[in-house]
Amino acid sequence: MSQAINNWQMDQKADLSKPPKPQYKSAFRILGSYAKPHRRTFGFVFVCTLIAIAAELLQPYLVKIVIDDNLMVGKNDYGSLLIISGVYLGLSLLALLFTYLQNNLLQYAGQSIVARIRKQLFQHITRLSMSYFDKTPSGSLITHVSSDTEALNQFFNQVLLSILRDGMTLLFILVMMFQLDAELGAYCLVLLPVIAIIAVAFRSFMRNTYQMARTRLSRLVSFVAENLSGMNLIQVFHQEKEQGKQFKERNQSYFQANLREIRTNVLFNRSFDILSNLSIAFVTWVGGKAVIGETLEFGVLYAFITYIRQFFQPINTITQQWNMLQSATVAVNRIWGIFDIRPEILDSEEAKKHDLPLDAVKGRVDFNRITFGYESGTPVIKALDLHIGAGEMIGIVGTTGAGKSSLISLLCRFYDVQEGSILIDGHDIRDLPQAKLHRIVGLVQQEPYLYAGSIIDNVRMFDPSISREAVIEACQFVGADALISNMKHGYDTRLSERGSGLSAGERQLLSFARILVFQPRILILDEATANLDSHTEQLIQQALGVVSKGRTTLVIAHRLSTIMQADRILVMRQGEIAEEGTHEQLIALQGIYEELFRHSQGQLGHAIGTVINTAVK
């Protein structure tokens, strides 16, 4: 037992930081690479299994000794019977103890491996580029992290244990049967080809039914995940009935696949039961004739019948694990399919060596004739040239699809430009480590995301290096302190996922406080005041006036009142800068900006109202 504990401690010291390179083509080789740090534990599992099986299979042999050497010869040696009974009890306890150790050790190793894979999978997904998430449904990723890793969990819980324990049991039973009577043992070997034919005949059909059920389950989980994330949209457009209909179709499809899988398993299991009963009847007939002819001892026949019963149990169990083995193989291939995906945005060797102290950043930004498109041949931004001075406040406006958010995404390096370059203080952002770039550039988006946790943790993003006092000061700065103080537990109030229970404006205030505690040199507000009421917007405007001092600030505006005091306002159209200047200069131009401003002042709404009133009259 102490040896097992030592093995566990050694296993925990293994390097779990990086997944092996996904160059393996075999699922077993991949899992084998993860099992290497636990090889001592698996060795101890093998020893425990060996002892447990031996203790269990020796029990019928002890009964055979009692029958042939005592009862059948009329020997009334109660002392010997008592000793054999004690040995039988000891073997039972020994089998129980080592089965317990075998299961616990195997579960420890298996759960450690699955936890390691799940952790590495999540870490790998979080490092992938935004372009991957643009193309991949979130429900599919949830399936990979949950269902696929659960399939691996079942592999270690059931499949591996069955292969090890039942495989060894089958081998030991054959040895014991030949030890008892070689002729009867040879008759039993005839069963092996029949068993193989049944297994092969069912294997392909069982694999297809199982894969069909897993595929339909994956679609069902993906559908549910997508609907839960968009529940507000479903309710607003009264799509409950339609979505319920689609869910019913997917659920019925999964139901039918499950029924087919169950029918296949029942038919397969009953086939083995029939074969088992026929074998027992055959052994009883052949062995009974030998006992009557006094060429075979009755105790040997009893032990043989017991072993033949046990002979089919491990075969049946192993074949039943075929589905799970297939599922684990598919899961490994799918998981390593994700590991095969490399992030498009990577730190270059130059970036790893680059040293740009955060305190030395001034905040000058240069977009040098950049061109970018999400798909090749269809540029969203075309040869844009823009130079922003350190500490300058820039407002960006334009119609939907003008390229405003794409420009910001390029500065945050969610994507790389296809032509040109983006510089911060003369340093190409591709030559800066991404971690440092994201400390230099702070982003507040239109839809702030809050995590399940306390307000303190949400503002400092679970970074313990940021003090509680700094969080409170940031919240006071943006005007969120009054809101938080009215909560029952104040700054320790726990928020649910996405901050449900808070208004859009309250969530936005917390996101402003979040950005302040990280002290970025370049601040980006991407439609950050679009969902705020007038009072909250006024609070944000007041905070903006102070926080933008000494910082380069880029504001994508939905409400033009947010950027009227900006040093410069850019009007974007079709990926280009159509107009540029201060608020007064752009109004004087009487161009795109002047039209946007006029609409924002309600002139268009007033005109429409006049038309409607006239029509009513």
Secondary structure as a PSIPRED ss2 file (coil, helix, strand):
# PSIPRED VFORMAT (PSIPRED V4.0)

   1 M C   1.000  0.000  0.000
   2 S H   0.000  1.000  0.000
   3 Q H   0.000  1.000  0.000
   4 A H   0.000  1.000  0.000
   5 I H   0.000  1.000  0.000
   6 N H   0.000  1.000  0.000
   7 N H   0.000  1.000  0.000
   8 W H   0.000  1.000  0.000
   9 Q H   0.000  1.000  0.000
  10 M H   0.000  1.000  0.000
  11 D H   0.000  1.000  0.000
  12 Q H   0.000  1.000  0.000
  13 K C   1.000  0.000  0.000
  14 A C   1.000  0.000  0.000
  15 D C   1.000  0.000  0.000
  16 L C   1.000  0.000  0.000
  17 S C   1.000  0.000  0.000
  18 K C   1.000  0.000  0.000
  19 P C   1.000  0.000  0.000
  20 P C   1.000  0.000  0.000
  21 K C   1.000  0.000  0.000
  22 P C   1.000  0.000  0.000
  23 Q C   1.000  0.000  0.000
  24 Y C   1.000  0.000  0.000
  25 K C   1.000  0.000  0.000
  26 S C   1.000  0.000  0.000
  27 A H   0.000  1.000  0.000
  28 F H   0.000  1.000  0.000
  29 R H   0.000  1.000  0.000
  30 I H   0.000  1.000  0.000
  31 L H   0.000  1.000  0.000
  32 G H   0.000  1.000  0.000
  33 S H   0.000  1.000  0.000
  34 Y H   0.000  1.000  0.000
  35 A H   0.000  1.000  0.000
  36 K H   0.000  1.000  0.000
  37 P H   0.000  1.000  0.000
  38 H H   0.000  1.000  0.000
  39 R H   0.000  1.000  0.000
  40 R H   0.000  1.000  0.000
  41 T H   0.000  1.000  0.000
  42 F H   0.000  1.000  0.000
  43 G H   0.000  1.000  0.000
  44 F H   0.000  1.000  0.000
  45 V H   0.000  1.000  0.000
  46 F H   0.000  1.000  0.000
  47 V H   0.000  1.000  0.000
  48 C H   0.000  1.000  0.000
  49 T H   0.000  1.000  0.000
  50 L H   0.000  1.000  0.000
  51 I H   0.000  1.000  0.000
  52 A H   0.000  1.000  0.000
  53 I H   0.000  1.000  0.000
  54 A H   0.000  1.000  0.000
  55 A H   0.000  1.000  0.000
  56 E H   0.000  1.000  0.000
  57 L H   0.000  1.000  0.000
  58 L H   0.000  1.000  0.000
  59 Q H   0.000  1.000  0.000
  60 P H   0.000  1.000  0.000
  61 Y H   0.000  1.000  0.000
  62 L H   0.000  1.000  0.000
  63 V H   0.000  1.000  0.000
  64 K H   0.000  1.000  0.000
  65 I H   0.000  1.000  0.000
  66 V H   0.000  1.000  0.000
  67 I H   0.000  1.000  0.000
  68 D H   0.000  1.000  0.000
  69 D H   0.000  1.000  0.000
  70 N H   0.000  1.000  0.000
  71 L H   0.000  1.000  0.000
  72 M C   1.000  0.000  0.000
  73 V C   1.000  0.000  0.000
  74 G C   1.000  0.000  0.000
  75 K C   1.000  0.000  0.000
  76 N C   1.000  0.000  0.000
  77 D C   1.000  0.000  0.000
  78 Y H   0.000  1.000  0.000
  79 G H   0.000  1.000  0.000
  80 S H   0.000  1.000  0.000
  81 L H   0.000  1.000  0.000
  82 L H   0.000  1.000  0.000
  83 I H   0.000  1.000  0.000
  84 I H   0.000  1.000  0.000
  85 S H   0.000  1.000  0.000
  86 G H   0.000  1.000  0.000
  87 V H   0.000  1.000  0.000
  88 Y H   0.000  1.000  0.000
  89 L H   0.000  1.000  0.000
  90 G H   0.000  1.000  0.000
  91 L H   0.000  1.000  0.000
  92 S H   0.000  1.000  0.000
  93 L H   0.000  1.000  0.000
  94 L H   0.000  1.000  0.000
  95 A H   0.000  1.000  0.000
  96 L H   0.000  1.000  0.000
  97 L H   0.000  1.000  0.000
  98 F H   0.000  1.000  0.000
  99 T H   0.000  1.000  0.000
 100 Y H   0.000  1.000  0.000
 101 L H   0.000  1.000  0.000
 102 Q H   0.000  1.000  0.000
 103 N H   0.000  1.000  0.000
 104 N H   0.000  1.000  0.000
 105 L H   0.000  1.000  0.000
 106 L H   0.000  1.000  0.000
 107 Q H   0.000  1.000  0.000
 108 Y H   0.000  1.000  0.000
 109 A H   0.000  1.000  0.000
 110 G H   0.000  1.000  0.000
 111 Q H   0.000  1.000  0.000
 112 S H   0.000  1.000  0.000
 113 I H   0.000  1.000  0.000
 114 V H   0.000  1.000  0.000
 115 A H   0.000  1.000  0.000
 116 R H   0.000  1.000  0.000
 117 I H   0.000  1.000  0.000
 118 R H   0.000  1.000  0.000
 119 K H   0.000  1.000  0.000
 120 Q H   0.000  1.000  0.000
 121 L H   0.000  1.000  0.000
 122 F H   0.000  1.000  0.000
 123 Q H   0.000  1.000  0.000
 124 H H   0.000  1.000  0.000
 125 I H   0.000  1.000  0.000
 126 T H   0.000  1.000  0.000
 127 R H   0.000  1.000  0.000
 128 L C   1.000  0.000  0.000
 129 S C   1.000  0.000  0.000
 130 M H   0.000  1.000  0.000
 131 S H   0.000  1.000  0.000
 132 Y H   0.000  1.000  0.000
 133 F H   0.000  1.000  0.000
 134 D H   0.000  1.000  0.000
 135 K H   0.000  1.000  0.000
 136 T C   1.000  0.000  0.000
 137 P C   1.000  0.000  0.000
 138 S H   0.000  1.000  0.000
 139 G H   0.000  1.000  0.000
 140 S H   0.000  1.000  0.000
 141 L H   0.000  1.000  0.000
 142 I H   0.000  1.000  0.000
 143 T H   0.000  1.000  0.000
 144 H H   0.000  1.000  0.000
 145 V H   0.000  1.000  0.000
 146 S H   0.000  1.000  0.000
 147 S H   0.000  1.000  0.000
 148 D H   0.000  1.000  0.000
 149 T H   0.000  1.000  0.000
 150 E H   0.000  1.000  0.000
 151 A H   0.000  1.000  0.000
 152 L H   0.000  1.000  0.000
 153 N H   0.000  1.000  0.000
 154 Q H   0.000  1.000  0.000
 155 F H   0.000  1.000  0.000
 156 F H   0.000  1.000  0.000
 157 N H   0.000  1.000  0.000
 158 Q H   0.000  1.000  0.000
 159 V H   0.000  1.000  0.000
 160 L H   0.000  1.000  0.000
 161 L H   0.000  1.000  0.000
 162 S H   0.000  1.000  0.000
 163 I H   0.000  1.000  0.000
 164 L H   0.000  1.000  0.000
 165 R H   0.000  1.000  0.000
 166 D H   0.000  1.000  0.000
 167 G H   0.000  1.000  0.000
 168 M H   0.000  1.000  0.000
 169 T H   0.000  1.000  0.000
 170 L H   0.000  1.000  0.000
 171 L H   0.000  1.000  0.000
 172 F H   0.000  1.000  0.000
 173 I H   0.000  1.000  0.000
 174 L H   0.000  1.000  0.000
 175 V H   0.000  1.000  0.000
 176 M H   0.000  1.000  0.000
 177 M H   0.000  1.000  0.000
 178 F H   0.000  1.000  0.000
 179 Q H   0.000  1.000  0.000
 180 L H   0.000  1.000  0.000
 181 D C   1.000  0.000  0.000
 182 A H   0.000  1.000  0.000
 183 E H   0.000  1.000  0.000
 184 L H   0.000  1.000  0.000
 185 G H   0.000  1.000  0.000
 186 A H   0.000  1.000  0.000
 187 Y H   0.000  1.000  0.000
 188 C H   0.000  1.000  0.000
 189 L H   0.000  1.000  0.000
 190 V C   1.000  0.000  0.000
 191 L H   0.000  1.000  0.000
 192 L H   0.000  1.000  0.000
 193 P H   0.000  1.000  0.000
 194 V H   0.000  1.000  0.000
 195 I H   0.000  1.000  0.000
 196 A H   0.000  1.000  0.000
 197 I H   0.000  1.000  0.000
 198 I H   0.000  1.000  0.000
 199 A H   0.000  1.000  0.000
 200 V H   0.000  1.000  0.000
 201 A H   0.000  1.000  0.000
 202 F H   0.000  1.000  0.000
 203 R H   0.000  1.000  0.000
 204 S H   0.000  1.000  0.000
 205 F H   0.000  1.000  0.000
 206 M H   0.000  1.000  0.000
 207 R H   0.000  1.000  0.000
 208 N H   0.000  1.000  0.000
 209 T H   0.000  1.000  0.000
 210 Y H   0.000  1.000  0.000
 211 Q H   0.000  1.000  0.000
 212 M H   0.000  1.000  0.000
 213 A H   0.000  1.000  0.000
 214 R H   0.000  1.000  0.000
 215 T H   0.000  1.000  0.000
 216 R H   0.000  1.000  0.000
 217 L H   0.000  1.000  0.000
 218 S H   0.000  1.000  0.000
 219 R H   0.000  1.000  0.000
 220 L H   0.000  1.000  0.000
 221 V H   0.000  1.000  0.000
 222 S H   0.000  1.000  0.000
 223 F H   0.000  1.000  0.000
 224 V H   0.000  1.000  0.000
 225 A H   0.000  1.000  0.000
 226 E H   0.000  1.000  0.000
 227 N H   0.000  1.000  0.000
 228 L H   0.000  1.000  0.000
 229 S H   0.000  1.000  0.000
 230 G C   1.000  0.000  0.000
 231 M H   0.000  1.000  0.000
 232 N H   0.000  1.000  0.000
 233 L H   0.000  1.000  0.000
 234 I H   0.000  1.000  0.000
 235 Q H   0.000  1.000  0.000
 236 V H   0.000  1.000  0.000
 237 F C   1.000  0.000  0.000
 238 H C   1.000  0.000  0.000
 239 Q C   1.000  0.000  0.000
 240 E H   0.000  1.000  0.000
 241 K H   0.000  1.000  0.000
 242 E H   0.000  1.000  0.000
 243 Q H   0.000  1.000  0.000
 244 G H   0.000  1.000  0.000
 245 K H   0.000  1.000  0.000
 246 Q H   0.000  1.000  0.000
 247 F H   0.000  1.000  0.000
 248 K H   0.000  1.000  0.000
 249 E H   0.000  1.000  0.000
 250 R H   0.000  1.000  0.000
 251 N H   0.000  1.000  0.000
 252 Q H   0.000  1.000  0.000
 253 S H   0.000  1.000  0.000
 254 Y H   0.000  1.000  0.000
 255 F H   0.000  1.000  0.000
 256 Q H   0.000  1.000  0.000
 257 A H   0.000  1.000  0.000
 258 N H   0.000  1.000  0.000
 259 L H   0.000  1.000  0.000
 260 R H   0.000  1.000  0.000
 261 E H   0.000  1.000  0.000
 262 I H   0.000  1.000  0.000
 263 R H   0.000  1.000  0.000
 264 T H   0.000  1.000  0.000
 265 N H   0.000  1.000  0.000
 266 V H   0.000  1.000  0.000
 267 L H   0.000  1.000  0.000
 268 F H   0.000  1.000  0.000
 269 N H   0.000  1.000  0.000
 270 R H   0.000  1.000  0.000
 271 S H   0.000  1.000  0.000
 272 F H   0.000  1.000  0.000
 273 D H   0.000  1.000  0.000
 274 I H   0.000  1.000  0.000
 275 L H   0.000  1.000  0.000
 276 S H   0.000  1.000  0.000
 277 N H   0.000  1.000  0.000
 278 L H   0.000  1.000  0.000
 279 S H   0.000  1.000  0.000
 280 I H   0.000  1.000  0.000
 281 A H   0.000  1.000  0.000
 282 F H   0.000  1.000  0.000
 283 V H   0.000  1.000  0.000
 284 T H   0.000  1.000  0.000
 285 W H   0.000  1.000  0.000
 286 V H   0.000  1.000  0.000
 287 G H   0.000  1.000  0.000
 288 G H   0.000  1.000  0.000
 289 K H   0.000  1.000  0.000
 290 A H   0.000  1.000  0.000
 291 V H   0.000  1.000  0.000
 292 I H   0.000  1.000  0.000
 293 G C   1.000  0.000  0.000
 294 E C   1.000  0.000  0.000
 295 T C   1.000  0.000  0.000
 296 L C   1.000  0.000  0.000
 297 E C   1.000  0.000  0.000
 298 F H   0.000  1.000  0.000
 299 G H   0.000  1.000  0.000
 300 V H   0.000  1.000  0.000
 301 L H   0.000  1.000  0.000
 302 Y H   0.000  1.000  0.000
 303 A H   0.000  1.000  0.000
 304 F H   0.000  1.000  0.000
 305 I H   0.000  1.000  0.000
 306 T H   0.000  1.000  0.000
 307 Y H   0.000  1.000  0.000
 308 I H   0.000  1.000  0.000
 309 R H   0.000  1.000  0.000
 310 Q H   0.000  1.000  0.000
 311 F H   0.000  1.000  0.000
 312 F H   0.000  1.000  0.000
 313 Q H   0.000  1.000  0.000
 314 P H   0.000  1.000  0.000
 315 I H   0.000  1.000  0.000
 316 N H   0.000  1.000  0.000
 317 T H   0.000  1.000  0.000
 318 I H   0.000  1.000  0.000
 319 T H   0.000  1.000  0.000
 320 Q H   0.000  1.000  0.000
 321 Q C   1.000  0.000  0.000
 322 W H   0.000  1.000  0.000
 323 N H   0.000  1.000  0.000
 324 M H   0.000  1.000  0.000
 325 L H   0.000  1.000  0.000
 326 Q H   0.000  1.000  0.000
 327 S H   0.000  1.000  0.000
 328 A H   0.000  1.000  0.000
 329 T H   0.000  1.000  0.000
 330 V H   0.000  1.000  0.000
 331 A H   0.000  1.000  0.000
 332 V H   0.000  1.000  0.000
 333 N H   0.000  1.000  0.000
 334 R H   0.000  1.000  0.000
 335 I H   0.000  1.000  0.000
 336 W H   0.000  1.000  0.000
 337 G H   0.000  1.000  0.000
 338 I H   0.000  1.000  0.000
 339 F H   0.000  1.000  0.000
 340 D C   1.000  0.000  0.000
 341 I C   1.000  0.000  0.000
 342 R C   1.000  0.000  0.000
 343 P C   1.000  0.000  0.000
 344 E C   1.000  0.000  0.000
 345 I C   1.000  0.000  0.000
 346 L C   1.000  0.000  0.000
 347 D C   1.000  0.000  0.000
 348 S C   1.000  0.000  0.000
 349 E H   0.000  1.000  0.000
 350 E H   0.000  1.000  0.000
 351 A H   0.000  1.000  0.000
 352 K H   0.000  1.000  0.000
 353 K H   0.000  1.000  0.000
 354 H C   1.000  0.000  0.000
 355 D C   1.000  0.000  0.000
 356 L C   1.000  0.000  0.000
 357 P C   1.000  0.000  0.000
 358 L H   0.000  1.000  0.000
 359 D H   0.000  1.000  0.000
 360 A H   0.000  1.000  0.000
 361 V C   1.000  0.000  0.000
 362 K C   1.000  0.000  0.000
 363 G C   1.000  0.000  0.000
 364 R C   1.000  0.000  0.000
 365 V E   0.000  0.000  1.000
 366 D E   0.000  0.000  1.000
 367 F E   0.000  0.000  1.000
 368 N E   0.000  0.000  1.000
 369 R E   0.000  0.000  1.000
 370 I E   0.000  0.000  1.000
 371 T E   0.000  0.000  1.000
 372 F E   0.000  0.000  1.000
 373 G C   1.000  0.000  0.000
 374 Y C   1.000  0.000  0.000
 375 E E   0.000  0.000  1.000
 376 S C   1.000  0.000  0.000
 377 G C   1.000  0.000  0.000
 378 T E   0.000  0.000  1.000
 379 P C   1.000  0.000  0.000
 380 V C   1.000  0.000  0.000
 381 I E   0.000  0.000  1.000
 382 K E   0.000  0.000  1.000
 383 A E   0.000  0.000  1.000
 384 L E   0.000  0.000  1.000
 385 D E   0.000  0.000  1.000
 386 L E   0.000  0.000  1.000
 387 H E   0.000  0.000  1.000
 388 I E   0.000  0.000  1.000
 389 G C   1.000  0.000  0.000
 390 A C   1.000  0.000  0.000
 391 G C   1.000  0.000  0.000
 392 E C   1.000  0.000  0.000
 393 M E   0.000  0.000  1.000
 394 I E   0.000  0.000  1.000
 395 G E   0.000  0.000  1.000
 396 I E   0.000  0.000  1.000
 397 V E   0.000  0.000  1.000
 398 G E   0.000  0.000  1.000
 399 T C   1.000  0.000  0.000
 400 T C   1.000  0.000  0.000
 401 G C   1.000  0.000  0.000
 402 A C   1.000  0.000  0.000
 403 G C   1.000  0.000  0.000
 404 K H   0.000  1.000  0.000
 405 S H   0.000  1.000  0.000
 406 S H   0.000  1.000  0.000
 407 L H   0.000  1.000  0.000
 408 I H   0.000  1.000  0.000
 409 S H   0.000  1.000  0.000
 410 L H   0.000  1.000  0.000
 411 L H   0.000  1.000  0.000
 412 C C   1.000  0.000  0.000
 413 R C   1.000  0.000  0.000
 414 F C   1.000  0.000  0.000
 415 Y C   1.000  0.000  0.000
 416 D C   1.000  0.000  0.000
 417 V C   1.000  0.000  0.000
 418 Q C   1.000  0.000  0.000
 419 E E   0.000  0.000  1.000
 420 G E   0.000  0.000  1.000
 421 S E   0.000  0.000  1.000
 422 I E   0.000  0.000  1.000
 423 L E   0.000  0.000  1.000
 424 I E   0.000  0.000  1.000
 425 D C   1.000  0.000  0.000
 426 G C   1.000  0.000  0.000
 427 H E   0.000  0.000  1.000
 428 D E   0.000  0.000  1.000
 429 I H   0.000  1.000  0.000
 430 R H   0.000  1.000  0.000
 431 D H   0.000  1.000  0.000
 432 L C   1.000  0.000  0.000
 433 P C   1.000  0.000  0.000
 434 Q H   0.000  1.000  0.000
 435 A H   0.000  1.000  0.000
 436 K H   0.000  1.000  0.000
 437 L H   0.000  1.000  0.000
 438 H H   0.000  1.000  0.000
 439 R H   0.000  1.000  0.000
 440 I H   0.000  1.000  0.000
 441 V E   0.000  0.000  1.000
 442 G E   0.000  0.000  1.000
 443 L E   0.000  0.000  1.000
 444 V E   0.000  0.000  1.000
 445 Q C   1.000  0.000  0.000
 446 Q C   1.000  0.000  0.000
 447 E C   1.000  0.000  0.000
 448 P C   1.000  0.000  0.000
 449 Y C   1.000  0.000  0.000
 450 L C   1.000  0.000  0.000
 451 Y C   1.000  0.000  0.000
 452 A C   1.000  0.000  0.000
 453 G E   0.000  0.000  1.000
 454 S E   0.000  0.000  1.000
 455 I H   0.000  1.000  0.000
 456 I H   0.000  1.000  0.000
 457 D H   0.000  1.000  0.000
 458 N H   0.000  1.000  0.000
 459 V H   0.000  1.000  0.000
 460 R H   0.000  1.000  0.000
 461 M C   1.000  0.000  0.000
 462 F C   1.000  0.000  0.000
 463 D C   1.000  0.000  0.000
 464 P C   1.000  0.000  0.000
 465 S C   1.000  0.000  0.000
 466 I C   1.000  0.000  0.000
 467 S C   1.000  0.000  0.000
 468 R H   0.000  1.000  0.000
 469 E H   0.000  1.000  0.000
 470 A H   0.000  1.000  0.000
 471 V H   0.000  1.000  0.000
 472 I H   0.000  1.000  0.000
 473 E H   0.000  1.000  0.000
 474 A H   0.000  1.000  0.000
 475 C H   0.000  1.000  0.000
 476 Q H   0.000  1.000  0.000
 477 F H   0.000  1.000  0.000
 478 V H   0.000  1.000  0.000
 479 G C   1.000  0.000  0.000
 480 A C   1.000  0.000  0.000
 481 D H   0.000  1.000  0.000
 482 A H   0.000  1.000  0.000
 483 L H   0.000  1.000  0.000
 484 I H   0.000  1.000  0.000
 485 S H   0.000  1.000  0.000
 486 N C   1.000  0.000  0.000
 487 M C   1.000  0.000  0.000
 488 K C   1.000  0.000  0.000
 489 H C   1.000  0.000  0.000
 490 G H   0.000  1.000  0.000
 491 Y H   0.000  1.000  0.000
 492 D H   0.000  1.000  0.000
 493 T C   1.000  0.000  0.000
 494 R E   0.000  0.000  1.000
 495 L E   0.000  0.000  1.000
 496 S C   1.000  0.000  0.000
 497 E H   0.000  1.000  0.000
 498 R H   0.000  1.000  0.000
 499 G H   0.000  1.000  0.000
 500 S C   1.000  0.000  0.000
 501 G C   1.000  0.000  0.000
 502 L C   1.000  0.000  0.000
 503 S C   1.000  0.000  0.000
 504 A H   0.000  1.000  0.000
 505 G H   0.000  1.000  0.000
 506 E H   0.000  1.000  0.000
 507 R H   0.000  1.000  0.000
 508 Q H   0.000  1.000  0.000
 509 L H   0.000  1.000  0.000
 510 L H   0.000  1.000  0.000
 511 S H   0.000  1.000  0.000
 512 F H   0.000  1.000  0.000
 513 A H   0.000  1.000  0.000
 514 R H   0.000  1.000  0.000
 515 I H   0.000  1.000  0.000
 516 L H   0.000  1.000  0.000
 517 V H   0.000  1.000  0.000
 518 F C   1.000  0.000  0.000
 519 Q C   1.000  0.000  0.000
 520 P C   1.000  0.000  0.000
 521 R C   1.000  0.000  0.000
 522 I E   0.000  0.000  1.000
 523 L E   0.000  0.000  1.000
 524 I E   0.000  0.000  1.000
 525 L E   0.000  0.000  1.000
 526 D E   0.000  0.000  1.000
 527 E C   1.000  0.000  0.000
 528 A C   1.000  0.000  0.000
 529 T C   1.000  0.000  0.000
 530 A C   1.000  0.000  0.000
 531 N C   1.000  0.000  0.000
 532 L C   1.000  0.000  0.000
 533 D C   1.000  0.000  0.000
 534 S H   0.000  1.000  0.000
 535 H H   0.000  1.000  0.000
 536 T H   0.000  1.000  0.000
 537 E H   0.000  1.000  0.000
 538 Q H   0.000  1.000  0.000
 539 L H   0.000  1.000  0.000
 540 I H   0.000  1.000  0.000
 541 Q H   0.000  1.000  0.000
 542 Q H   0.000  1.000  0.000
 543 A H   0.000  1.000  0.000
 544 L H   0.000  1.000  0.000
 545 G H   0.000  1.000  0.000
 546 V H   0.000  1.000  0.000
 547 V H   0.000  1.000  0.000
 548 S C   1.000  0.000  0.000
 549 K C   1.000  0.000  0.000
 550 G C   1.000  0.000  0.000
 551 R C   1.000  0.000  0.000
 552 T E   0.000  0.000  1.000
 553 T E   0.000  0.000  1.000
 554 L E   0.000  0.000  1.000
 555 V E   0.000  0.000  1.000
 556 I E   0.000  0.000  1.000
 557 A C   1.000  0.000  0.000
 558 H C   1.000  0.000  0.000
 559 R C   1.000  0.000  0.000
 560 L H   0.000  1.000  0.000
 561 S H   0.000  1.000  0.000
 562 T H   0.000  1.000  0.000
 563 I C   1.000  0.000  0.000
 564 M C   1.000  0.000  0.000
 565 Q C   1.000  0.000  0.000
 566 A C   1.000  0.000  0.000
 567 D C   1.000  0.000  0.000
 568 R E   0.000  0.000  1.000
 569 I E   0.000  0.000  1.000
 570 L E   0.000  0.000  1.000
 571 V E   0.000  0.000  1.000
 572 M E   0.000  0.000  1.000
 573 R E   0.000  0.000  1.000
 574 Q C   1.000  0.000  0.000
 575 G C   1.000  0.000  0.000
 576 E E   0.000  0.000  1.000
 577 I E   0.000  0.000  1.000
 578 A E   0.000  0.000  1.000
 579 E E   0.000  0.000  1.000
 580 E E   0.000  0.000  1.000
 581 G E   0.000  0.000  1.000
 582 T C   1.000  0.000  0.000
 583 H H   0.000  1.000  0.000
 584 E H   0.000  1.000  0.000
 585 Q H   0.000  1.000  0.000
 586 L H   0.000  1.000  0.000
 587 I H   0.000  1.000  0.000
 588 A H   0.000  1.000  0.000
 589 L H   0.000  1.000  0.000
 590 Q C   1.000  0.000  0.000
 591 G C   1.000  0.000  0.000
 592 I H   0.000  1.000  0.000
 593 Y H   0.000  1.000  0.000
 594 E H   0.000  1.000  0.000
 595 E H   0.000  1.000  0.000
 596 L H   0.000  1.000  0.000
 597 F H   0.000  1.000  0.000
 598 R H   0.000  1.000  0.000
 599 H H   0.000  1.000  0.000
 600 S H   0.000  1.000  0.000
 601 Q C   1.000  0.000  0.000
 602 G C   1.000  0.000  0.000
 603 Q H   0.000  1.000  0.000
 604 L H   0.000  1.000  0.000
 605 G H   0.000  1.000  0.000
 606 H H   0.000  1.000  0.000
 607 A H   0.000  1.000  0.000
 608 I H   0.000  1.000  0.000
 609 G H   0.000  1.000  0.000
 610 T H   0.000  1.000  0.000
 611 V H   0.000  1.000  0.000
 612 I H   0.000  1.000  0.000
 613 N H   0.000  1.000  0.000
 614 T H   0.000  1.000  0.000
 615 A H   0.000  1.000  0.000
 616 V H   0.000  1.000  0.000
 617 K C   1.000  0.000  0.000
